Amino acid sequence: MLSSVDVNDIQEHSTNSKTNDEKECRLSKRLCYILRYGAMKEGLEIFEGGFVDVSQMMELDMMKHHSLEDVLQKVETSLSHRGAKRFESKTENSKTLIRACFCRNFELSTYHEGSNVPTLLANCLDHITSNINMYDLEDFPDEYLINKMIHRLKRQKKLNNSTLRQLLVPILEHLDLDGVYVTEGTIKLIWRSCPNLKVISLKDCGYVSTDNLMEQLLKNLPSLESINLCACKHLTDRTLKALCRYSKNLRQLNLSWIRTMSEKAIIDLMIKCTQLKHLDIYDHKISPEGRRCMVDIAKPRGLTVVLKGLNDQQVAPANPCLMLPNFGLTW
C-alpha cells in the first residue's frame, strides 16, 4: 500500500510532467510560427534559404520563458507526424542559424524597417478587412491583395461565410481554406464566383466535403491544377472518378488521411490523369502488388508519389513531408 508521501510524490511528478509537456508544446508552436511564416513580421532578419539567427530570435518576448538550450534541443529532436525533421540548424560566420524544413511562407513585416510604425499597405488592409462588408470587390483586379486579405482574416480567425462572400471574386486563381469553417453554400459560391481557380486547398474541411459536392466543384472548375483534400474523410472512389473525368489539367493532388478510397481507384486515377506530377497518399494501405504497379506507372512520367514505406528513389521524395508547392502561399 502506498503511503501519503508516496502518493504526493506521484502527484507532484505527474503535475511536473504535464507542465513540461505543455511548455514543450508551446515551444514547438512558437518555433513553427516564427520559422514558417512569422519571422519577418516579428522583425527578424531572414538569411538565404529561410534561416534565422537563433540568438536574435531569443530576444523576442514570446521566447522569454524558453532557454537557448531548450530551443536547440527542440530543433534537433522535433519530428512531424510523418517522422521527418521539422527544423534544422547550421553554423555560419560564428552564428547559429535555424529554419523550418518545410511549409516556409514568410510574411512581409507590417512595420517600416526599424520602427513600430505600420506601413500604409498594412493600415489599408486592416481598415478594409475590419469593414469588409462595406466593399464590393467583384471587379478588383489584384489577386495578391485579395489573398492577403483572406490570409489576414484567416490568421485573425475572422474568415467565415460572410467575409468569404465578399472575397470570393473572379480574379482568384489560388484559394487556401485549410482549416477554415465553411458550409455547403460556401463551396457552391467558390465555383460560381471563382471560375478561374487553379489551386485550392480544402484540407481539414472534411465535415462539408462530400462526393456529391466535390463532383460539382470539379465539374465547374476545369482549370484546377493543384488540389489538397487532406483529411476530407467522407470522400470515396466517386470523387476519384470525378477527378479523372473533369480535372484534365491536374498536376498535384493530396489525398492523405483519407481511408475510404480503394487501391484500384487510386491506380486508375494515376493512369487517367496524365498530367499528374505529385500524388500524396502517405497513409493509405496499398498492397505490395499495388505499390509495384504505382512505381511502374510513375517512373516513366516523372510522377512523385508520397506513400509511407515507399523507398524507390525515382518515385518517392527524399523528404516524406514534401508539400504541394502552391499550398499555403500568399498570393
C-alpha positions in Angstrom: 0.0 0.0 0.0 1.3 3.5 -0.9 1.9 5.9 1.9 0.7 9.5 1.8 4.2 10.6 1.0 4.4 8.3 -2.0 1.0 9.5 -3.3 2.2 13.1 -3.0 5.4 12.3 -4.9 3.4 10.6 -7.7 1.0 13.6 -7.9 3.9 16.1 -8.0 5.7 14.1 -10.6 2.6 13.9 -12.7 2.0 17.6 -12.4 5.6 18.4 -13.3 5.4 16.1 -16.3 2.2 17.8 -17.5 3.7 21.2 -17.0 6.8 20.2 -19.0 4.7 18.7 -21.8 2.7 21.9 -22.1 5.9 24.0 -22.2 7.3 21.8 -24.9 4.1 22.1 -26.9 4.1 25.9 -26.6 7.8 25.9 -27.7 7.0 23.8 -30.8 4.1 26.0 -31.8 6.2 29.2 -31.4 9.1 27.7 -33.4 6.6 26.7 -36.2 5.1 30.2 -36.2 8.4 32.0 -36.3 10.3 29.7 -38.7 7.5 29.1 -41.1 5.8 32.5 -41.6 6.2 34.9 -38.7 9.9 35.8 -38.7 9.6 38.9 -40.9 6.5 40.1 -39.1 8.4 39.8 -35.8 11.2 41.9 -37.2 13.8 39.1 -37.6 16.4 39.1 -40.4 15.9 36.3 -42.9 19.1 34.7 -44.3 19.5 32.9 -47.6 17.4 29.7 -47.6 15.0 30.8 -44.9 17.4 30.7 -42.0 17.0 32.8 -38.9 19.7 33.8 -36.3 18.7 31.9 -33.2 20.3 34.5 -30.8 18.2 37.2 -32.5 15.1 35.0 -32.2 15.7 34.5 -28.5 15.3 38.3 -27.9 11.6 38.1 -28.9 9.1 38.5 -26.0 7.4 35.2 -26.8 10.7 33.4 -26.2 11.5 34.8 -22.8 10.2 31.7 -21.0 12.4 29.3 -23.1 16.2 28.8 -22.8 18.6 28.6 -25.8 19.4 25.0 -24.8 15.7 24.1 -25.0 15.3 25.7 -28.4 18.4 24.0 -29.9 17.3 20.6 -28.4 13.8 21.1 -29.9 15.3 22.0 -33.3 17.3 18.7 -33.3 14.6 16.4 -32.0 11.2 17.6 -33.2 9.6 15.3 -35.8 6.4 15.7 -37.8 3.7 13.0 -37.7 5.4 11.5 -40.7 8.7 11.1 -38.9 10.6 13.9 -40.7 12.6 16.6 -39.0 10.6 19.8 -38.6 13.7 22.1 -38.2 17.4 22.1 -39.0 20.4 24.2 -37.9 23.8 25.2 -39.2 26.7 27.4 -38.1 27.8 30.3 -40.4 30.1 33.2 -39.5 30.0 32.3 -35.8 26.2 32.4 -35.9 23.8 29.5 -35.2 21.1 29.7 -37.9 17.9 27.6 -37.8 15.0 27.2 -40.1 11.8 25.1 -40.7 12.4 22.2 -43.1 9.1 22.7 -44.9 6.0 24.9 -45.1 8.1 28.1 -45.1 5.9 31.1 -46.1 7.3 34.3 -44.7 5.1 37.3 -44.4 6.4 40.8 -45.0 6.7 42.9 -41.9 3.7 45.2 -41.3 6.0 47.9 -40.0 8.5 50.2 -41.5 12.1 49.0 -41.0 13.5 49.8 -37.6 10.3 51.2 -36.3 6.8 50.4 -34.9 5.1 52.5 -37.5 2.7 50.3 -39.6 3.1 50.6 -43.4 0.4 52.3 -45.5 -0.5 48.9 -47.0 -0.9 47.3 -43.5 -3.1 50.2 -42.5 -5.2 49.9 -45.6 -5.6 46.2 -45.3 -6.6 46.5 -41.6 -9.3 49.0 -42.5 -10.7 47.1 -45.4 -10.7 43.7 -43.6 -12.3 45.3 -40.5 -15.1 46.8 -42.7 -15.2 44.1 -45.4 -19.0 44.2 -45.8 -18.8 47.8 -47.0 -16.7 46.9 -50.0 -17.6 45.5 -53.4 -14.5 43.7 -54.7 -16.2 41.9 -57.6 -14.1 43.6 -60.2 -11.0 44.2 -58.1 -8.0 43.4 -60.3 -5.3 42.4 -57.8 -5.3 38.7 -56.7 -2.3 39.2 -54.5 -4.1 41.8 -52.3 -7.3 39.7 -52.2 -5.3 36.7 -50.9 -3.5 39.0 -48.4 -7.0 39.9 -47.0 -8.1 36.2 -46.9 -4.8 35.2 -45.2 -5.1 38.1 -42.7 -8.7 37.3 -41.8 -7.8 33.6 -41.5 -4.9 34.4 -39.1 -7.3 36.5 -37.0 -9.9 33.7 -37.1 -12.4 36.0 -38.7 -12.6 34.3 -42.0 -16.2 33.0 -42.2 -19.1 32.6 -44.7 -19.9 36.3 -44.5 -16.4 37.6 -45.2 -15.8 34.9 -47.9 -18.9 36.1 -49.8 -17.1 39.5 -50.2 -13.7 38.0 -51.1 -14.5 35.1 -53.5 -14.2 37.0 -56.7 -13.4 36.1 -60.4 -9.7 37.3 -60.2 -8.8 34.5 -57.8 -6.7 31.6 -59.1 -5.4 30.4 -55.7 -7.5 29.7 -52.7 -6.4 28.2 -49.4 -9.2 27.3 -47.0 -7.1 25.0 -44.9 -8.9 24.6 -41.6 -11.5 27.3 -42.3 -15.1 26.6 -41.2 -17.1 26.6 -44.5 -20.5 25.3 -45.4 -22.0 23.7 -48.5 -23.2 27.1 -49.5 -19.6 28.4 -49.4 -18.3 25.6 -51.6 -21.0 26.4 -54.2 -20.1 30.0 -54.0 -16.5 29.1 -54.9 -17.3 27.6 -58.3 -19.9 30.3 -59.0 -17.6 33.2 -58.1 -14.1 31.9 -58.9 -14.3 30.2 -62.3 -10.6 30.6 -62.9 -9.3 28.8 -59.9 -6.2 26.7 -60.5 -5.2 25.9 -56.9 -7.5 25.1 -54.0 -6.8 23.6 -50.5 -9.8 22.2 -48.6 -7.5 20.5 -46.0 -9.4 19.6 -42.8 -12.7 20.6 -44.4 -13.9 17.0 -44.3 -17.1 17.8 -42.4 -18.5 19.5 -45.5 -16.6 17.8 -48.4 -18.9 15.1 -49.8 -18.6 13.1 -53.1 -21.6 15.0 -54.5 -20.3 18.4 -53.6 -16.8 17.6 -54.9 -18.2 16.2 -58.1 -20.0 19.5 -58.7 -16.9 21.5 -57.7 -14.6 19.7 -60.1 -17.1 19.9 -62.9 -17.4 23.6 -62.6 -13.7 24.3 -62.1 -12.0 22.6 -65.1 -8.8 24.7 -64.8 -7.8 23.2 -61.4 -4.1 22.1 -61.3 -3.5 21.7 -57.5 -6.0 20.2 -55.1 -5.5 19.5 -51.4 -8.2 17.2 -49.9 -6.1 16.0 -46.9 -8.4 14.7 -44.1 -11.6 15.0 -46.2 -12.6 11.7 -44.7 -16.0 11.3 -46.3 -14.7 11.2 -49.9 -14.8 7.9 -51.7 -13.9 6.4 -55.1 -16.7 8.6 -56.6 -14.5 11.7 -56.1 -11.5 9.9 -57.8 -13.7 9.1 -60.8 -14.8 12.8 -60.9 -11.1 13.9 -60.9 -10.4 11.6 -63.8 -13.4 12.9 -65.7 -13.2 16.6 -65.1 -9.7 17.6 -63.9 -7.7 17.2 -67.1 -5.1 19.7 -66.0 -4.5 18.1 -62.6 -0.8 18.2 -61.7 -0.7 18.0 -57.9 -3.1 16.1 -55.5 -3.1 15.4 -51.8 -5.3 12.6 -50.6 -3.6 11.8 -47.3 -5.6 11.0 -44.2 -8.5 9.5 -46.2 -9.2 5.8 -45.6 -12.3 5.5 -47.8 -10.7 5.2 -51.2 -9.7 2.0 -52.8 -6.3 1.0 -54.1 -7.8 0.2 -57.5 -9.4 3.7 -57.8 -6.1 5.4 -56.9 -4.2 3.4 -59.5 -6.9 4.2 -62.1 -6.5 7.9 -61.3 -2.8 7.7 -61.8 -3.3 6.1 -65.2 -6.0 8.5 -66.4 -4.7 11.8 -65.0 -1.8 12.0 -67.4 -0.6 15.5 -66.3 -0.3 14.4 -62.6 3.2 15.1 -61.3 2.7 14.8 -57.5 0.4 12.5 -55.5 0.3 12.4 -51.7 -1.3 9.2 -50.4 1.0 8.9 -47.4 -1.1 6.8 -45.0 -3.1 4.8 -47.5 -3.0 1.0 -47.2 -1.5 -0.2 -50.5 -0.7 -3.9 -51.2 2.8 -4.9 -52.4 1.3 -5.6 -55.9 -0.3 -2.1 -55.8 3.0 -0.5 -54.9 4.8 -2.2 -57.7 2.1 -1.1 -60.1 2.2 2.5 -58.9 6.0 2.6 -59.3 5.7 1.2 -62.9 3.2 4.0 -63.7 5.1 6.8 -62.0 8.6 6.2 -63.3 8.3 6.9 -67.0 6.2 10.1 -66.3 8.4 11.6 -63.5 5.4 11.3 -61.1 6.3 11.7 -57.4 4.3 9.5 -55.0 4.3 10.2 -51.3 3.5 6.9 -49.6 4.7 5.5 -46.3 7.3 2.8 -46.8 7.8 3.6 -50.5 11.5 3.7 -51.0 12.0 3.8 -54.7 14.4 6.8 -55.2 13.0 7.5 -58.7 9.4 7.9 -57.4 9.4 8.6 -53.6 10.6 12.1 -52.5 13.6 12.2 -50.2 11.5 14.2 -47.6 8.2 12.5 -46.9 6.8 15.8 -45.7 7.2 17.4 -49.1 4.3 19.8 -49.5 2.5 20.6 -52.7 4.4 23.7 -53.8 1.4 26.1 -54.1 -0.3 25.4 -50.9 -0.1 28.0 -48.2 1.4 30.7 -50.4 0.0 34.2 -50.0 -0.7 35.5 -53.5 
